């Protein structure tokens, strides 16, 4: 039995306001070639299929086309919602969709009802645990709110796994796979997971998932192995410049007669790579070593001493896919005083001049100070009138 483990598709996600649907469809549609070449029996998606609870019509159309290609290539598709998805919306028509080979496991109450796949060695039970919001899930799972840990992610995931282990007990000899969308201890987040809780609030120990052959995790966007049977596939695309240069992948998971067999990475292409460029504007516009970045999504960090005029327009003449700009040329305040303290006792003209100096990173000229004075005087006359 061969499974292709993916997660965190985030269909509809943008990169600094730039639509990524074309890039997403290019990568995800290519998974059909992997299915055909590797004789994959099922593609599993461990949450965050969409980037928002109410996806756009274009995002749902991409999912429809991608899933259609995967089914046509010979694989069944099994998915469960993540924290960015609406479980109820994603689960609409799930019974009907299952007849076509798309299995949506979105109901918390039914998380111990597996999709059963079969090969020459018998059955494989694939369970989907939708993202469990503790305050909601503890009611759906019948947990006592006063019980220790019942309000946290560890408590609800432990209850979910207890139900799955109880169902497996009634299926002797059946191999098992669990899809879960969670932040598991040992995982390393990136800066594109926008809602990872701080302080370990939603962190759960890996031992919660004991008792199954393979756990296909979603939620963290970096591919990583917590143990041979416990892995994050990561997102199929880089969704922040902190992931620039990161090789995206899926996991090809093979289950043999004894349970988990070989697991190996399947590298995914990057339709448009990400580059972070640092330097003065003139240097970035002329340096030949940046030629490759002309086709990349670019984040530019300018180090000019004075803020250049209209830098984004100039950058896009060379780097048409520049989507982010930061100016780092202004010196930082190092005297320990707040902005309010530094302006206390100054005249309106001095405050305006200080603002211009801060924004431009250079002192205003005498002519500019005269213009500021004239503008302030005109404003005072209007107020009096």
Protein Blocks (a to p, Z undefined) as FASTA:
>chain_A
ZZdddehklgoiaeehiafklmmmmmmmmmmmmmmmnopabdcdeejkbfbfbdcfklmm
mmmmmmmmmmmnopacdddddfkbcfklmmgoklmmmmnopacdfbfklmmpccddddfk
bcadddddddddfklmmmmnopafkbghklpmklmmmmmmmmmmmmmmmmghiacddddd
dddehiacdfkbmkbcehhlmgccfklmgoiabdcdehiacdcdfbfklccebjabdcbf
klgoiacddddddddfklpadddddddddfbacdddeddfklmmmmmklmmmmmpccddd
dfbfbdcehkllmmmmmmmmbcbdcdfkbccdfehpafklmmgoiafklmmmmmmmmmno
pacdfklmmmmmmmmmmmmmmmmZZ
